[in-house]
Amino acid sequence: MTITAEKLSRSFGEIHAVRGIDLHVERGETFGFLGPNGAGKSTTMKMFSTLLRPTSGHAVINGYDVERQSSQVRRSIGIVFQDPTLDEYLTAEQNLYYHCMIYHTPPKTREARISDVLRLVGLEERRKDVVKTFSGGMKRRLEVARGLLHEPQTLFLDEPTVGLDPQTRRSVWGHVLKLRESTGLTIFMTTHYMEEAEYCDRIAIMDHGQIVAVDTPDALKRMVGRDVVRLTVSSPERSEALLAQQPAYSAYRDGDDIIVEGDNGQTLAARVIRELTLADIDVLCVNVSSPTLEDVFVHLTGRAIREELASAKDRMGSRLRSRGRLRR
């Protein structure tokens, strides 16, 4: 196991941020950590990365106890924080060189390591450029490169693409996933973007300081329902009677439409159309829909992820306005 937590808890006075969670992440997994704001995600990640001490329970990262072997844990992990932490007045190469010194990378290997990680994230040709000239996506890729510089076994990504446009997010994730394929790196990430969570091998959903579900994205989506095929047909009565006899799925009328629920929606739709066509029933329109991770999130936490994003943006706007007042 790369990450193991048993009865891990953290309290701040009377506030119980994390309530005795158990978690196991396999080596080489891309593992997603989802939950509403205030659910305990960031607190858990801080305990895993030794930035916070657990109140009770324990965690082991890459074979090292987070409390008794914190130095070894830090050397074995890389972190990309949600807030930017690059020095924008230095070049990409200088940012990485400074990181090498902090992690005591041997001087003989520094140049090779810097070249390697810049090549991995597609920034080798920009190594001499000042970071303030980089786009948002390039800065994130440089932060990923920095997190990999000391050859960690596990990379923690805290909202790695927050604030980036969809095209740039896909670009960043393309590089991250190539890294995993080429290095066997374990990736542990938090995100508010449901399309990013689909990249994960498994996902844990946390609410009120507890983990309420852990499984693959597909298995989690099956928790809230099966795929739905809606058909508009020439004879709803005959269609309902015919399809209701099939044991592999359930079928019923919704007004003049036929609703069929089952697994593998696209395959199911093709099968149903074939059965109706053989019975000389015309299929006029077909729509296939599947449960989403957003549906899972709402089902387990009682709120939509977009509501969480809106509240987070409100808080960010408030902080920026406060900073503006202070400057004035």
Secondary structure, DSSP 8 states (H G I E B T S, - for coil): --EEEEEEEEEETTEEEEEEEEEEE-TT-EEEEE--TTSSHHHHHHHHTTSS--SEEEEEETTEETTTTHHHHHHHEEEE-SS----TTSBHHHHHHHHHHHTT--HHHHHHHHHHHHHHTT-GGGTTSBGGGS-HHHHHHHHHHHHHTT--SEEEEESTTTT--HHHHHHHHHHHHHHHHHH--EEEEE-S-HHHHTT-SEEEEEETTEEEEEE-HHHHHHHT--EEEEEEES-HHHHHHHHTT-TTSEEEEETTEEEEEESSHHHHHHHHHHHHHHTT--EEEEEEE---HHHHHHHHHSS-HHHHHHHHHHHHHHHHHHHHHHH-
